[in-house]
Amino acid sequence: MKNISSEEIKDYSKRIGDIIKKSQFEIGIGQIVKMTGISATQIRYWDQKGYIQSEKN
C-alpha cells in the first residue's frame, strides 16, 4: 500500500464530501473507489481509524 500523508487523507476526505454534498445522492464504496482511485481497503482502514466518517441514514 502506498504511504499517504495525513494532509492527503484530509484532502481526499474533503473532496469526497464535497462531491456528495453537491450531488445530493448516496454513493457506495465501489463508486468512491472508481471516482478517487483509492482502494476500498484503504478507505475502510481510514474509516476504522476515524480519519474519515461515512454518513449513516
Contacts in CASP RR format, 6 or more apart in sequence:
PFRMAT RR
TARGET T0000
AUTHOR 0000-0000-0000
METHOD contacts of the structure
MODEL  1
MKNISSEEIKDYSKRIGDIIKKSQFEIGIGQIVKMTGISATQIRYWDQKG
YIQSEKN
1 39 0 8 1.000
1 41 0 8 1.000
1 42 0 8 1.000
4 42 0 8 1.000
6 51 0 8 1.000
9 46 0 8 1.000
9 51 0 8 1.000
9 52 0 8 1.000
12 36 0 8 1.000
12 38 0 8 1.000
12 52 0 8 1.000
13 46 0 8 1.000
13 51 0 8 1.000
13 52 0 8 1.000
15 36 0 8 1.000
16 32 0 8 1.000
16 35 0 8 1.000
16 36 0 8 1.000
16 52 0 8 1.000
19 27 0 8 1.000
19 35 0 8 1.000
20 26 0 8 1.000
20 27 0 8 1.000
20 55 0 8 1.000
26 57 0 8 1.000
27 35 0 8 1.000
29 40 0 8 1.000
29 43 0 8 1.000
29 44 0 8 1.000
30 40 0 8 1.000
32 38 0 8 1.000
32 43 0 8 1.000
33 39 0 8 1.000
33 40 0 8 1.000
33 43 0 8 1.000
43 52 0 8 1.000
46 52 0 8 1.000
47 53 0 8 1.000
47 54 0 8 1.000
END
